Amino acid sequence: MKKKQVIAAVALAAATLVSGNAFAQAKEGPWMVRVRAVNLDSANDDSTGLGLSINNKTMPELDISYFINKNVALELILTVPQEHTLTSSAVGGSIGTLDHLPPTLLVQYHFDAGSFKPYVGAGVNYTRFSSVNLSVPGADIDRNSFGGALQVGVDIPLSGNMYLNFDVKKVYIATDVSLNGTKVGTFKIDPVLIGVGLGWRF
């Protein structure tokens, strides 16, 4: 093959590759949905003197992201109410159960790093405690918690608009503990959540 033919073939291949990439990127819309399996590992920091803690667990997680531009996105993280057992080292075992629902809204920055798409995020968490059943007479907790949330993760392209996702979050969740209507301290759950899942961009 002559030199000019080689150059022409390379140029054609490059043009095809560029146009193919542009077409693939054009198909990616502003929305992304991810599903993850997440392990919740609580800090269990308690100032009541009761030695309170909740159990760690693995739970499902769904997030919906909207890309304002190629780098900035808003992400809403959702799950179903999660039941936990509340234990006290002072009592020596379980003192009841509670459910918590922790929707979180984050602003993310996605970096341009070739095929890997790392991101960081920060935002706010609201947690609603419900179905609180405590065996200690007169004991109760505040049902609402507001706190910050931090995030780091990466999306790895698989095929088409599908991505493999790894994600780590620190979420600040705390509730005041009362006995007979008097606050006796604060129980900080403040979990680290490590997740893996799949995402779809459309």
C-alpha positions as CSV (number, residue, x, y, z in Angstrom):
1,M,0.0,0.0,0.0
2,K,1.3,3.4,-0.9
3,K,2.2,6.0,1.7
4,K,-0.7,8.3,0.7
5,Q,-3.2,5.4,0.9
6,V,-1.9,4.5,4.4
7,I,-2.3,8.1,5.5
8,A,-5.8,8.2,4.0
9,A,-6.8,5.0,5.7
10,V,-5.5,6.2,9.1
11,A,-7.3,9.5,8.7
12,L,-10.5,7.7,7.8
13,A,-10.2,5.4,10.8
14,A,-9.5,8.3,13.1
15,A,-12.5,10.2,11.7
16,T,-14.7,7.2,12.2
17,L,-13.5,6.7,15.8
18,V,-14.0,10.4,16.7
19,S,-17.4,10.5,15.1
20,G,-18.3,7.2,16.9
21,N,-17.3,8.6,20.2
22,A,-19.1,11.9,19.6
23,F,-22.3,9.9,18.7
24,A,-21.9,7.7,21.8
25,Q,-21.5,10.9,24.0
26,A,-24.4,12.5,22.3
27,K,-26.6,9.6,23.2
28,E,-25.8,10.1,26.9
29,G,-28.5,12.3,28.4
30,P,-28.5,14.3,31.6
31,W,-30.0,11.6,33.8
32,M,-28.3,8.7,35.6
33,V,-29.8,6.0,37.8
34,R,-27.7,3.8,40.0
35,V,-28.6,0.8,42.2
36,R,-26.2,-0.3,44.9
37,A,-25.7,-2.8,47.7
38,V,-24.4,-0.7,50.6
39,N,-22.8,-1.7,53.9
40,L,-23.6,0.6,56.7
41,D,-20.9,0.8,59.5
42,S,-22.0,3.1,62.3
43,A,-19.7,5.2,64.5
44,N,-22.0,4.7,67.6
45,D,-20.7,7.7,69.5
46,D,-22.9,8.1,72.6
47,S,-22.8,10.8,75.3
48,T,-25.7,9.4,77.4
49,G,-23.5,7.0,79.5
50,L,-25.7,4.1,78.4
51,G,-23.2,2.8,75.8
52,L,-25.8,2.9,73.0
53,S,-25.1,1.3,69.6
54,I,-27.0,0.0,66.6
55,N,-26.1,-3.0,64.4
56,N,-24.3,-2.6,61.1
57,K,-26.1,-4.0,58.1
58,T,-26.1,-4.3,54.3
59,M,-29.0,-2.6,52.5
60,P,-30.2,-1.6,49.0
61,E,-29.7,1.9,47.7
62,L,-31.1,3.8,44.8
63,D,-29.9,7.1,43.5
64,I,-31.1,9.5,40.8
65,S,-28.6,12.0,39.4
66,Y,-29.2,14.9,37.1
67,F,-26.1,16.3,35.2
68,I,-26.3,20.1,35.0
69,N,-23.3,19.9,32.7
70,K,-20.6,17.3,32.1
71,N,-18.9,17.9,35.4
72,V,-21.6,19.0,37.9
73,A,-24.5,16.8,39.0
74,L,-27.2,16.7,41.6
75,E,-27.8,13.3,43.2
76,L,-30.7,12.2,45.4
77,I,-30.0,9.0,47.4
78,L,-32.9,6.9,48.5
79,T,-33.6,3.6,50.3
80,V,-36.4,1.9,52.1
81,P,-36.8,2.3,55.9
82,Q,-34.1,0.2,57.7
83,E,-34.8,-1.6,61.0
84,H,-32.0,-1.6,63.6
85,T,-31.6,-3.2,67.0
86,L,-30.6,-0.6,69.7
87,T,-28.3,-2.1,72.4
88,S,-26.9,-0.7,75.6
89,S,-23.6,-1.8,77.2
90,A,-24.9,-0.4,80.5
91,V,-28.0,-2.7,80.3
92,G,-26.1,-5.5,78.8
93,G,-28.1,-6.2,75.6
94,S,-30.9,-5.0,73.4
95,I,-33.2,-2.3,74.6
96,G,-35.4,-2.1,71.6
97,T,-35.7,-1.5,67.9
98,L,-36.1,1.5,65.6
99,D,-36.4,2.2,61.8
100,H,-34.6,5.0,60.0
101,L,-35.1,6.5,56.6
102,P,-32.2,8.6,55.4
103,P,-32.7,10.4,52.1
104,T,-29.6,12.4,51.1
105,L,-29.2,15.2,48.5
106,L,-25.6,15.8,47.2
107,V,-23.9,18.2,44.7
108,Q,-21.2,16.3,42.8
109,Y,-18.2,17.2,40.7
110,H,-17.2,14.6,38.1
111,F,-13.6,14.7,36.9
112,D,-12.4,14.1,33.3
113,A,-10.1,11.1,33.7
114,G,-10.4,9.1,30.5
115,S,-12.5,5.9,30.8
116,F,-12.7,6.2,34.6
117,K,-15.1,8.9,35.9
118,P,-14.3,9.7,39.5
119,Y,-16.4,12.2,41.5
120,V,-16.7,13.8,44.8
121,G,-19.8,15.1,46.5
122,A,-21.2,17.0,49.5
123,G,-24.7,17.7,50.7
124,V,-27.3,17.3,53.4
125,N,-29.0,14.3,54.9
126,Y,-32.4,14.1,56.6
127,T,-33.2,11.1,58.7
128,R,-36.6,10.2,60.0
129,F,-36.7,7.7,62.9
130,S,-39.9,5.7,63.2
131,S,-41.3,2.5,64.8
132,V,-39.3,3.3,67.9
133,N,-39.8,0.6,70.5
134,L,-37.7,0.9,73.6
135,S,-37.9,-1.4,76.6
136,V,-36.5,1.2,79.1
137,P,-39.4,3.0,80.8
138,G,-39.6,6.7,79.9
139,A,-36.8,6.5,77.3
140,D,-37.3,8.1,73.9
141,I,-35.4,9.7,71.0
142,D,-35.9,12.7,68.8
143,R,-37.5,11.5,65.5
144,N,-35.7,13.9,63.2
145,S,-32.0,14.4,62.3
146,F,-30.4,16.9,59.9
147,G,-26.7,16.6,59.0
148,G,-24.0,16.9,56.4
149,A,-22.9,14.2,54.0
150,L,-19.6,13.7,52.1
151,Q,-19.0,11.3,49.2
152,V,-16.3,10.0,46.9
153,G,-16.9,7.5,44.1
154,V,-16.1,6.4,40.6
155,D,-18.2,5.2,37.5
156,I,-16.5,2.7,35.2
157,P,-18.0,2.3,31.7
158,L,-19.0,-1.2,30.9
159,S,-21.0,-1.2,27.7
160,G,-23.5,1.1,26.1
161,N,-24.8,3.4,28.8
162,M,-24.1,1.0,31.7
163,Y,-21.5,1.7,34.4
164,L,-19.9,-0.1,37.3
165,N,-20.1,2.1,40.4
166,F,-18.0,2.2,43.6
167,D,-19.1,4.7,46.2
168,V,-18.1,5.7,49.8
169,K,-20.1,8.2,51.9
170,K,-19.8,9.6,55.4
171,V,-23.3,10.7,56.7
172,Y,-23.8,12.6,59.9
173,I,-26.9,11.3,61.7
174,A,-27.6,12.0,65.4
175,T,-30.6,12.0,67.7
176,D,-31.2,13.4,71.2
177,V,-32.0,10.8,73.9
178,S,-34.4,11.6,76.7
179,L,-35.6,10.0,79.8
180,N,-39.0,11.0,81.2
181,G,-38.9,14.1,79.0
182,T,-35.4,15.2,80.0
183,K,-32.5,15.1,77.6
184,V,-29.8,12.9,78.9
185,G,-27.4,13.0,75.9
186,T,-26.9,12.6,72.1
187,F,-26.5,9.4,70.2
188,K,-24.4,9.9,67.0
189,I,-24.8,7.1,64.4
190,D,-22.6,8.9,61.8
191,P,-22.2,5.9,59.5
192,V,-19.7,5.2,56.8
193,L,-21.5,3.6,53.8
194,I,-19.5,1.6,51.3
195,G,-21.4,0.6,48.1
196,V,-21.0,-1.2,44.8
197,G,-23.6,-1.3,42.1
198,L,-24.6,-0.5,38.5
199,G,-25.6,2.8,36.9
200,W,-27.4,3.7,33.7
201,R,-27.0,7.0,31.9
202,F,-29.8,8.2,29.6
